Amino acid sequence: MATATFRIWRGNKEGGKFQDYTTEVSEGMVVLDAVLRIQAEKANDLAVRWNCKAGKCGSCSAEINGIPKLMCMTRLSELSLDLPVIIEPMQSFPSIKDLVTDVSWNFEVKKKIKKFSPRKADASDGTWRMAQNDVNRVQEFRKCIECFLCQNVCHVLRDHHLHNEFIGPRFFVYSANLEMNPLDTQDRLEQLKDTQGIGYCNITKCCTKVCPESITITDNAIIPLKERVADEFYDPLKKLIRLFRKKK
C-alpha cells in the first residue's frame, strides 16, 4: 500500500498553522477518506465537517491545493501525491476549528430574500398551469446543495469582504429560481439592486467553475437578473415614465 502526505491547516479564528500527516492510501480513495483516516489514527482532535460522503450534502467543502472542492468528490488519483496535498478551510467565512468554518451568515441572508408567493390557481382543481420551457429553465437552480463553494471563491466576499452589501452567487441562483418562476408574484428587483449588491458582480464566472452540480450560475442566473435590474431601473424610457408619474 502506498503512502501520501497531507498538509492540513490546524487552528481557529485566533490563528493556526499547517501540519503534515503521512498516511496509507489505496486505489479509489477520496480526500475525505484520507482526512478521516488521519483523524482516526493520528489526530483525534482534527475538526472536519462531513455527512453524506456522496456529493449531495455540501458539508465537506474545503480548499484542496488552493482549489475549492468537495473533499468527498476529489479522488486522490486526480492529484499528484509526489508533493504534500494541501487542505485548508474555505477562506470567505470565519474559522471555527481546523477545516470547519462558520457558514451561518448564508442562512441569515436566505431569510431576507422574499419567499415564493404564487398567484391564484388557474385551474378548477386548485392547481396551476405553466409552460414546460418555464419549468425547464429553473430546474437546474434546484440542484444546488448549498456547499457554498461559489460563495467562497467569489472575490466580492473573499477579497473585499462585502458580506453586508452582497448576497453572493448562491443566493442569486436562489433568487433567479424564484424570479423566473411564472407562478410567483413577488418583485425582488429593487432588493437585488439596493441591498443585495448584484451590481458588484463582474461576471468572472469563477462561481460557475467550482460548482459541483455544474449549475451555469453566471450565464443562466446572474446575467439574466442583472438584465432585469437594468431594464427596470436604467432603461431611459422607463425612467421617464416613472418621473412623469411622480409629477402627477
For each residue, the residues with C-beta under 8 A, 3 or more apart:
1: 24 25 26
2: 24 25 26 81
3: 22 23 24 25
4: 22 23 25 34 76 81 85
5: 20 21 22 81 83 84 85
6: 20 21 22 23 34 35 38 84 85 87
7: 18 19 20 84 85 86 87
8: 18 19 20 21 35 38 43 46 87 88 98 99
9: 16 17 18 19 87 88 89 98 99
10: 16 17 18 19 43 46 98
11: 14 15 16 17 95 97 98
12: 15 16 95 96 97 98
13: 94 95 96
14: 11
15: 11 12
16: 9 10 11 12 95 98
17: 9 10 11
18: 7 8 9 10 86 88
19: 7 8 9 10 43
20: 5 6 7 8 84
21: 5 6 8 38 42 43
22: 3 4 5 6
23: 3 4 6 34 37 38 41 42
24: 1 2 3 37
25: 1 2 3 4 29 34 76 81
26: 1 2 29
27: 77
28: 75 77
29: 25 26 33 34 75 76
30: 33 34 71 72 73 74 75 76
31: 34 35 62 64 69 71 72 74 75 76 79 85 87
32: 35 36 48 50 53 60 71 72 74
33: 29 30 36 37 76
34: 4 6 23 25 29 30 31 37 38 76 85
35: 6 8 31 32 38 39 46 48 71 87 99
36: 32 33 39 40 48 50
37: 23 24 33 34 40 41
38: 6 8 21 23 34 35 41 42 43 46
39: 35 36 42 43 44 46 48
40: 36 37 44
41: 23 37 38
42: 21 23 38 39
43: 8 10 19 21 38 39 46
44: 39 40
45:
46: 8 10 35 38 39 43 98 99
47: 96 97 98 99 100
48: 32 35 36 39 60 71 98 99 100
49: 59 60 99 100
50: 32 36 53 57 59 60 71 72
51: 57 59 60
52: 55 56 57 59 72
53: 32 50 60 72
54: 57 72
55: 52 70 72 73 145 212
56: 52 145
57: 50 51 52 54 60 145
58: 61 70 145 146 147 148
59: 49 50 51 52 147
60: 32 48 49 50 51 53 57 70 71 72
61: 58 68 69 70 71 90 147 148 149 152
62: 31 68 69 70 71 87 88 89 90 99
63: 66 67 68 69 86 87 88 89 90 91 152
64: 31 67 69 71 74 79 85 86 87
65: 79 85 86
66: 63 86
67: 63 64 210
68: 61 62 63 90 149 152 153 210
69: 31 61 62 63 64 73 74 149 210 212
70: 55 58 60 61 62 73 74 147 149 212
71: 30 31 32 35 48 50 60 61 62 64 74 87
72: 30 31 32 50 52 53 54 55 60
73: 30 55 69 70 212
74: 30 31 32 64 69 70 71 78 79
75: 28 29 30 31 78 79
76: 4 25 29 30 31 33 34 79 81 85
77: 27 28
78: 74 75
79: 31 64 65 74 75 76 85
80: 83
81: 2 4 5 25 76 85
82:
83: 5 80
84: 5 6 7 20
85: 4 5 6 7 31 34 64 65 76 79 81
86: 7 18 63 64 65 66
87: 6 7 8 9 31 35 62 63 64 71 99
88: 8 9 18 62 63 91 99
89: 9 62 63 93 95 98 99 100 101
90: 61 62 63 68 93 101 103 148 149 152
91: 63 88 152 158
92: 148 151 152 153 154 157 158
93: 89 90 101 102 103 105 148 151 152
94: 13 101 102
95: 11 12 13 16 89 100 101 102
96: 12 13 47 100 101 102
97: 11 12 47 100
98: 8 9 10 11 12 16 46 47 48 89
99: 8 9 35 46 47 48 49 62 87 88 89
100: 47 48 49 89 95 96 97
101: 89 90 93 94 95 96
102: 93 94 95 96 105
103: 90 93 106 107 148
104: 107 108
105: 93 102 108 109 163
106: 103 109 110 146 148 151 168 170 171
107: 103 104 110 111
108: 104 105 111 112
109: 105 106 112 113 167 168 171
110: 106 107 113 171 174
111: 107 108
112: 108 109 195
113: 109 110 167 171 174 175 178 188 191 196
114: 117 178 186 187 188 191
115: 178 186
116: 178 181 184 186
117: 114 184 185 186
118: 121 128 183 184 185
119: 122 128 183 184 185
120:
121: 118 126 127 128
122: 119 128 129
123: 126 127 128 129
124:
125:
126: 121 123
127: 121 123
128: 118 119 121 122 123 183
129: 122 123
130: 134 135 182 183
131: 134 135 182
132: 135 136
133: 136 137
134: 130 131 137 138 180 181 182
135: 130 131 132 138 139
136: 132 133 139
137: 133 134 180 220
138: 134 135 141 142 176 177 180 181
139: 135 136 142 143
140: 143 213 215 216 220
141: 138 144 173 174 176 177 215 220 221
142: 138 139 177
143: 139 140 213 215
144: 141 170 173 174 213 215
145: 55 56 57 58 212 213
146: 58 106 170
147: 58 59 61 70 212
148: 58 61 90 92 93 103 106 151 152 170
149: 61 68 69 70 90 152 153 210 211 212
150: 153 154 168 169 170 173 207 208 210 211 217
151: 92 93 106 148 154 157 168 169 170 207
152: 61 63 68 90 91 92 93 148 149 157 158 210
153: 68 92 149 150 158 206 207 209 210
154: 92 150 151 157 158 168 169 201 206 207
155: 158 159 160 204 206
156: 159 160 162 166 168 197 200 201
157: 92 151 152 154 160 161 162 163 166 168
158: 91 92 152 153 154 155 161
159: 155 156
160: 155 156 157
161: 157 158
162: 156 157 165 166 197 200
163: 105 157 166
164:
165: 162 195 197 200
166: 156 157 162 163 196 197 200
167: 109 113 170 171 172 175 196 197
168: 106 109 150 151 154 156 157 171 172
169: 150 151 154 172 173 201 207 217 218 221 222
170: 106 144 146 148 150 151 167 173 174
171: 106 109 110 113 167 168 174 175 196
172: 167 168 169 175 176 192 198 201 217 221 222 225
173: 141 144 150 169 170 176 177 215 217 221
174: 110 113 141 144 170 171 177 178
175: 113 167 171 172 178 179 188 192 196 221 225
176: 138 141 172 173 179 180 220 221 222 224 225
177: 138 141 142 173 174 180 181 221
178: 113 114 115 116 174 175 181 184 186 188
179: 175 176 184 188 189 225 228
180: 134 137 138 176 177 224
181: 116 134 138 177 178 184
182: 130 131 134
183: 118 119 128 130
184: 116 117 118 119 178 179 181
185: 117 118 119
186: 114 115 116 117 178
187: 114 190
188: 113 114 175 178 179 191 192
189: 179 192 193 228 229 232 233
190: 187 193 194 232 233
191: 113 114 188 194 195 196
192: 172 175 188 189 196 198 225 229
193: 189 190 196 198 199 229 233
194: 190 191
195: 112 165 191
196: 113 166 167 171 175 191 192 193
197: 156 162 165 166 167 200 201
198: 172 192 193 201 222 225 226 229
199: 193 226 229
200: 156 162 165 166 197
201: 154 156 169 172 197 198 222 226
202:
203: 218 222 223 226
204: 155 218
205: 208 209 217 218 219
206: 153 154 155 209 210
207: 150 151 153 154 169 210 211 217 218
208: 150 205 211 215 216 217 218 219
209: 153 205 206
210: 67 68 69 149 150 152 153 206 207
211: 149 150 207 208 214 215 217
212: 55 69 70 73 145 147 149
213: 140 143 144 145
214: 211
215: 140 141 143 144 173 208 211 220 221
216: 140 208 219 220 221
217: 150 169 172 173 205 207 208 211 220 221 222
218: 169 203 204 205 207 208 221 222 223
219: 205 208 216 222 223
220: 137 140 141 176 215 216 217 223 224
221: 141 169 172 173 175 176 177 215 216 217 218 224 225
222: 169 172 176 198 201 203 217 218 219 225 226
223: 203 218 219 220 226 227
224: 176 180 220 221 227 228
225: 172 175 176 179 192 198 221 222 228 229
226: 198 199 201 203 222 223 229 230
227: 223 224 230 231
228: 179 189 224 225 231 232
229: 189 192 193 198 199 225 226 232 233 234
230: 226 227 233 234 235
231: 227 228 234 235 238
232: 189 190 228 229 235 238
233: 189 190 193 229 230 238 239
234: 229 230 231 239
235: 230 231 232 238 239
236: 239 240
237: 240 241
238: 231 232 233 235 241 242
239: 233 234 235 236 242 243
240: 236 237 243 244
241: 237 238 244 245
242: 238 239 245 246
243: 239 240 246 247
244: 240 241 247 248
245: 241 242 248
246: 242 243
247: 243 244
248: 244 245
